[in-house]
Amino acid sequence: MYKFSNYNLWFPYSNNDNYLLGYNYVKETLIILSKKDKTNLEILISSKKDKEDKNCGAFQSLKKLEELGFLVKDDVDEKEVIEKVFKKGKFTNDRLYFVIAYTTKCNMECVYCFQQHIKGVQMNNFIKEKTLKWLERYLDSNKSIRNISLNLFGGEPLVDLESFNFFIDRVRKISIQRGLSFGFSLTTNGVLIEKINLNNLILNELKGIQFTLDGPRKIHDKRRLFKNKSGSFNKIIQAIKKISDLSCKVEIIVEVNFDKQNILSLSELFDEFIKNGIDKKIIVSPEPVLPAAKKNLSSHYEVYKLNEQELIEAYKHILQEINKRNLKVSKTLGRFYPCTFTHKNNIIIGPDGKIYKCAFMMGFNVFSVGEVINEGYNSIHDELSQISFPAKCYECKFLPICGGGCKYKSYLKYGDFKKIYCEKRLLEEIQPKIIECVYQDRIRSICREKDANIFTDSSIKE
C-alpha cells in the first residue's frame, strides 16, 4: 500500500477556497485537489487496503499520484531516494555552466555592491589563454558534457568589449570543434547595451540576459548610480525594451533587489513594466540584498537590512503584487539547491585566474578552489562541494530545494560554510506564494477546465 511522500507541500489556493494545491519537491510536480478529495484520499491511504482491481478508479488515482511523486510505497526509504537526487544533481549533468568574470571594473557605484572589497581588476591576455586551456582540459576529463552554457559576468562585463567578444568567439569555437552545443548569457547592469551588436550576438547563440532594477525611477536612481551620481533607470528600461523587441527568443530576467528602503515602491516598478509593454516578455526574480563577505563595507545594508519576520512579510507583499499583475517569476526563486558550491559542473573564473564555486566569494583567496594555471583543484574544493546535513533534515519537506541551505549565508552568520543555515520558517511562509506565481496560468486553467490533474470524488473513494 502507499504512504504520502515526506516531500509534499499542501496549501489552500488563495483564489478559490474549494481547492488545495499540492507540490512534490522531488519530482517538481503540481496537482490540485478539492478539499473533499484530499480528505477522501487521506482516509483511503490510512485504511491500508490494497486495491486488487487495477481497473477501478481508486487504484488508477493512486498509481497516478505515485507517478507524480505524492505517494510512495510503504517499503520505500525516502532517504535513499533523496540521496540519489543529490548525487544526480552533483555529478550526472551533461551541461557545463562556465562563468567568466574577466573584469571587476564597473561603470556604476551601487550603494549596496557586494564587490566593494574588489579593486577594478582586468583579466590579462596570459590568463585569458590559460582559462581556455583549463576549459579544454576539463572537457577532456569530463566526456559526458554535451553542452556548454557560458555566462559573462563582472563587475560590468560590457566595460571590456574586447574580452566580451573574445570569450564568446573562442568558447563557441571550442564547443563546435568538440561537437558540443553552445549558448551564452550575460549578467549586466544594462546601461551599455547600445554599444553591442545584438543581431551578431543572436547569431552567436545569445540565450539570456539578466538586468537589475530596484524600483521605479525615483527609488532606483538613489540605489544604482553612475559614478557621477546620476541615475540609470531610464537607460535600463530602454535596454530591456530593445532586447524584448528582438524577433528571436532571448530570456530576459529582471532581478529586483529589495530591502526596507524600496519594498513598498516595487508595485510601481511592476506597473512600469506594464506601461512599457515588457511585462509579458520578462521573468521577475525578487532577491533580498545580501552583505559582502567582508563586513562593514556597506552602511546601506546595515541601515536597511531585514530581519527574518520582515523578510517573510516583504516576500509575501512582493509576490502578491507580482501575482496581481500576472508577471512571470523565476522558477529558481526560493531554491538553494542545486547550488554552485555542490554542482560539479558549475565553475566561476575570476579576472586573476582563480576558480570559485560561488560568485559572492570571488576575490577572497580563502574560498578559491584552484587556479587556471594549475591542474585540478585544491583541498578547499572538496570541503565546499560536500553535501551533508543532520538526520533531522531528511524529515523536512523542503530538503530537495534546500540541500542544507545556502553556504554563503552560513559563512555570513557563523563564519563557517559547513554549518547549516536553516530557513525552514521562511520557506514555509513563502513557498505557497512562489508556487502560485510560477504556475499561475496553469492553475487558473485547471480550475476553469477541471482537467485530468484534478481527481474527482469518485476516483478516490473506496
N, C-alpha and C positions, 0 to 999 in steps of 0.2 A: 504494500500500500504506500501512500505518499505522505509527505510532510511538507510544510512550507519552507522555502529556502530562507536561510539566515539573512540573505542579502536583498530582501524586498523592502521597498518603501511604499506604504499605503497612506493616502491622504485624500480628504474631500476636495472635489473640484470646485474652485471658487465661484465659477459662473453657473453652476447647477447643483443644488444640494442633493439631487437624486442620485448622483454618481460619485464613485470613488475612483481615483487614479491609482494604478499600481505600476511601480517601476522596479525592474530587476537589474541590479548593478553588475552582475556577472555577464549577462548576455546583452545588456543595454536594450531591453525591450519594454514597451509600454502597453498596458491594457486599461480598459475602462469597464467597471462593473457597477451595476446598481447596488445600493446598499443591501437590498434583499438578496441579490445574487451572492454577495460576499458572505452574508450570514449563512445561506444555504451551503455554500462551499465549505465554510468552517465546520459546519455540522457533518457534512459528508466526510471530510478529512478526519475528524475526530472519531468517527464511527469505526474507522479502520476496516471497513468491509471491502474486500476485493471484488471488483466487478468482473464477473465471468463473461458476460455478454459484451463482446467487443464492438457490437453494433449499437449498443444503447447510447443515448445522449450523454449520460453522466461519464461513461468511460471515455468517449471521444473528447469531451471537455477536459478531463483530467490529463489525457495524453497531450492535448494542445498546450495546456498550462505547463506541462513538463518540458515540452519543446521550447517554450518561451522562457524557461528558467524559474518560473514562480513556484513550481513544485519539484521536489526531488524524491527519489525512492527512499524508503525508511533506512535502508542499509548504506546510503551514500554518506561518506565522510567529506563534508564541505571544506574542511581544512585542506585536504588533498586537492580538491577542485581549485581552490583559490591559489594554492601554491603553484599549480600548473599555469594559472592565468598570469601570475607574476613572472614565472620562468619564461613564458612565451613573450610577455611584454619586454623582458630584458634581453633575450637572446635571439629569438627566431623572427627577426624583422628583416624583410628584403629591401628596406629603404634606408639610405644613409641621410640623416639630417646634418648637413655640414654648414656650420655658421662661421663666417669670416668677418671679424671686426677689424678691418685693416686700418682704421683710424679711430682715435678717441677725440679728435678735434670736433668742434661743433660751432655752428654759426648762431646759436642761441644760448641764453642763460636762464633756464627754467629754475624756478625758485626751490624746487624740491629734488633736483637731479641727484640720482644715486651714484653718479660717476664723478662727483665733485673732488674725490680724492685722486683722480687720474689726471695727470697733465696731458695736454694735447700731444699724443704720440702718433706718428705716421709709420706704417709698415714700409721698410726699405726693400729694394729690389732683391737683395740676397734672401731675406725672409720670405718674400713672395714666392720665389722659386723653390725654396725649401718646403713651403706649405704645400705646393703642388706635388713635390716628390713624396712628401708624407702621405698625401691623399692616394697617390698611386700605390705606395707600399701597403696602405690599409686595404685598398681594393684587392690587391694580390693575395692578402691574407684572409679576406672575407668574401669568398666566391659566391656566397648566397645573395649578395646585394645585386639587385636588378634595377634600382632607381636611385638617382642622386637628387636630393632636394636641397639646393643651395639657398642660404639666406644671407644677405648682405646687411651688416649691422654696424653700429658705431658706438659712441659719438654719432655724428651725422654722416652716413656713407656718401651722400651726394656732394660733400665738400671736396672730395677727391675723385673726380670723374675718370681720371686716368686709371686708377686702381679699380674703380667700379666696372669699367668696360673690360679691363684686363682679366679680372676673375670670371666674369660671365663668359667671355670668349674661351679662356683656357680650360675651365672646368667643363664647359659644354663639349669641347673637343675631346677631352679625356673620356667623357661619357660615350660619345659617338664611337671613338676608337675601340671601346670595350663592349659595344653593343648594349649599353645601358640607356634607359630613358632618363631624361633630364628636365628639370624645371627649376626656376628660381623665384625667390620672393625678396621683398625689400622692406626693411623697417626704417621709416623716415619721419622727420618732423613735417615734411611736405612742402616746405617753402621754396625748394629749389627744383621742383618737378618741371618747371618751364625750361630748364636747361638741358633736359634729356629728350631724346627722340623716342617717343613712346611706341610708335609703329615698329621701329627697329627692335625694341625690347620685346614686343609681342612675337616677332619672328624668332627671337632667341629664347622663347619659352617662358616669358613672364607669367607667373601663375597667381601671385598675390602681392598686395601692398598693405602695410599697416601704418595708419596715421594715429595721431593723438589729439583729442580735443577735450578741454577741461570745463566746458560750459559755454554759454552764449558769449558774444564778443566782450561785453563789459567785465565778465569774470575771467574768461580765458586769457585775455590780454594783460591781466595782472599776474598771471602764473607762468605763462610760456612766452618769454620775451626775447626779442633780438638783443644783441649786445648794446645797442644804442637805446634800449628800454622801450622801444616801440613794440606794438602787439603784432601777433601773427595770425589771428583768427581768419581774416578775410582771405589771405593767401592760401591757407589750408583748405578752406571751403572750396575755393576755386580749383585747387589741385584735385580734390575728391571729385568734383563735377567733371573735370577733364578726363579723369580715369574712367568714371562711370559712363561717359558718353562713347567710349570705345565700342566698336561693333562686336569684338570678341569678349569672352567672359574672363575677367580678372577679379579674383576675390578681394574685396575691399573690407578690411577690418578697421573699425574706429575704436581705439582704446580710449575709455573715458576714466581718467584717474580722479578719484574723489577723496575728500576728507571733510572736516567740519566746515571749511570755508565755502565749498561750492555745491554741497548736496542739494540744497533747496532750489538751486538755479538750473539743475540739469533738465527739468521738464521744458524749460525754454530752449535749451540746446536741441532736444528731441523735436520740438516744433520747428526749429531752424532746418532740420533735416527734411521735414515735410515741405516747408516753404521753398527750399532749394531743389526739390524734386529728386533727392538722393535717398529717401527713406526706404525704398524698395530695393536699393542697389548696394546697401552696406550691411555689415554684420557688426553689432554693437557689443563691446566687451568692457563692462564696468569693472574697474580694479581699484582697491584701496591703495593709497600712496604708502610705500614702504620706505623705511630709512636705509641709508647706506650702511654697509657692514662696518665701516669706520665711523664711530659715533661722533656726535657733536658737530656734524658738518652742516646740517640744515636746521636753522632756527624755525623755518616754516613748518617742518614736520613736528617739532616739539609743541608748537602753538596749536596746530590743527589736527593732531593725531586723534584717532577714535579708540575708545575702549571697547571691550567685547560687545556690550549691550548696544552701544552707539553704532557699532559696525553692523550688527544684526538689523537694527531699525533702518539704517541707511540703505542696506541692500534691499530690504523689503520695499522701501519707498521707491527706489530707483527701478526695481523690477516691475513694480506696479505701474509706473509711468511708462515704461517700455511696452508692457503688455497692452496698456490702454491704447497705444498708437500702432499696435501690431508690427513693431520693429523686430527684425531678426536678432537673435542673440547667439553668441559663440557657443558651440557645443562643448568647448573645453572649460567654460566658466564653472568655477566651484570644484574643479578637479585638481588634484595634486599628483595623480599617477595616471599614465606613465610620466615619470619625472626625468628631466635631463640628467640628473645625478645618476639614476639607476639604469637608464636606457643605454644599452651598449653602443648603438649606432647613432648617438646624438653627441656631436663634438663641436666645441667652440674654440676657434683660434683667435688669440688676441694679436694686436699690432706688433708686439715684441716676439711673436712666435711661440708664446706659451699656450698650453692647451688647458681648457677648463671644461667643467661639466655643468656650469650654471652662469648665466650672463651677469647675475648680481655679484658673483665672486671675482669677476675679471679685474685684474690689477693687483690682486692680493697673492703674492708668491706662495703663501702657505696653502692656498687652495688650487694651485696649479698642479695638474696631474701628469705633466710631461712637457716636452718641447719639440717643435717640428725638426730641429736639427739632430734629434736623437731617435733611436729605435725604441719602440714600445712605450710603456707608461711607467711612472714611479709608484712607490708604495701608497701614496695618498689616493691614487685611483681606486685601489682595491677597497680602501676604507670608505670612500664616498659612494661607491656603487653597490654596497651591501644593502640587501632588503631584509630587515629584521625588526621585529616588534614583539611586545609582550603577548602572552597567550590570550589575554582578555580582548585584544584587538580582533581576533578571529570571530568573536561573537558580535562584532559591530557591523551593522548593515552597510556602512559606508566604506569599509575596508577596500573594496575593489577600486574606488576612485581616490582613496586617501593614501594607501600604501605606506602608512606610518607617518603621514604628514609631510609638510614642507621642511626640507633640511635647512634651507636658508633661514626660515623663521626660528627653527630650533637653535641655530647659531646665534641669532639676534637675542633670543630670550635666555638661553642657558650658556652661551659661549661654547657649545658642543653640538655639532651637527648630528651626532649619533644618538642624541636623546630624542624622545618622541614629543612632537609638538601637536597636541590633540586639539582639534577644532570641531569635535562632535556636536557641541551645542550650536555652533554657528551653522553647521551642515543641517542639523535637524530643522532649524528655523528657515533656512533659505533654499534648501533643495526643492521643496514643493514649488516655490515661485520660479526657480530656474527651469524646472521641467516643464511647467506650464508655458513659460516663454519660448523655450526651444521648440516645443511641439504644438504650439498654439493652433496652427492651421489644421493639423491632423486631428487634434482633439475636437475642435469645433465641427469638423467634417463628420467624424464618427458620431458625435452626439446628434447631428442632424439626420444622418443616414441609418443609424443603428445597424452598422455592417457587422461582418463576422468577428470583429475583435471584441464585440460586446456579447457576453454569454447570457443567453436568456434564462429565465427562471426554470423552464422545463429541461434545459440541458444539464443542469447540475443538481436537480432534485433526485433523491433516491427513487 
